[in-house]
């Protein structure tokens, strides 16, 4: 699948951006990470099920994952598109 070029204010790599927000994903993951909410939101269903079955890695995995969603610029959705800010 090919995507049109991103506008100048797009992602750091110049790739098209996802319509989903990294801030929303991060907050969902921090608050509801025990059920993998941030991963469900971004479409990473395999990871979401793993977090659901392990209660978010007893809370540690989900907390770290939520923080990474908020601070990293290269987090992607299930289509490989970089999450918008």
C-alpha positions in Angstrom: 0.0 0.0 0.0 1.4 3.4 -0.9 0.6 6.7 0.9 0.7 10.2 -0.5 3.6 12.4 0.7 3.1 14.0 4.1 2.7 17.8 4.5 5.8 19.7 5.7 4.5 19.7 9.3 4.1 15.9 9.3 6.1 13.3 11.2 9.8 13.7 11.8 10.7 11.2 9.1 8.4 12.9 6.6 6.1 9.9 6.5 2.3 10.3 6.6 0.9 10.6 10.1 -1.7 8.4 11.7 -5.1 9.9 12.6 -4.5 8.6 16.1 -2.8 10.6 18.8 0.2 9.5 20.8 -1.0 11.5 23.8 -4.3 9.7 23.8 -2.5 6.3 23.4 -0.1 7.2 26.3 -2.8 8.3 28.7 -5.0 5.3 27.9 -2.0 3.0 28.4 -1.0 4.6 31.7 -4.6 4.7 33.1 -6.0 1.5 31.6 -2.8 -0.4 30.7 -3.9 -3.5 32.6 -6.3 -4.2 29.8 -4.0 -2.9 27.1 -6.2 0.1 26.3 -3.4 2.1 24.5 -2.6 -0.9 22.3 -6.2 -1.5 21.5 -6.4 2.2 20.5 -3.4 1.9 18.1 -4.6 -1.4 16.6 -1.8 -3.6 18.0 -4.2 -6.3 19.0 -1.6 -9.0 19.7 0.1 -6.8 22.3 -3.2 -5.7 23.7 -4.2 -9.3 24.3 -0.8 -10.1 25.9 -1.2 -7.1 28.2 -4.8 -8.1 29.0 -3.7 -11.6 30.0 -0.8 -10.4 32.2 -2.6 -7.4 33.7 -0.3 -5.1 31.9 2.8 -7.0 33.0 1.5 -6.4 36.6 1.3 -2.7 35.8 5.0 -2.3 35.1 4.9 -3.1 31.4 1.8 -0.8 30.8 3.4 2.1 32.8 6.6 2.0 30.8 4.7 1.5 27.5 2.5 4.5 28.3 5.5 6.7 29.1 7.2 5.6 25.9 4.0 6.6 23.9 4.3 10.1 25.4 8.0 10.7 25.0 9.1 8.9 21.8 8.5 10.5 18.4 8.5 7.3 16.3 5.6 5.3 17.8 3.4 3.9 15.1 -0.1 2.5 14.7 -0.9 -0.9 13.3 -0.6 0.4 9.8 3.0 1.6 10.4 2.0 5.3 10.4 3.6 7.5 13.0 1.2 8.7 15.7 0.4 12.4 15.6 1.2 14.6 18.6 
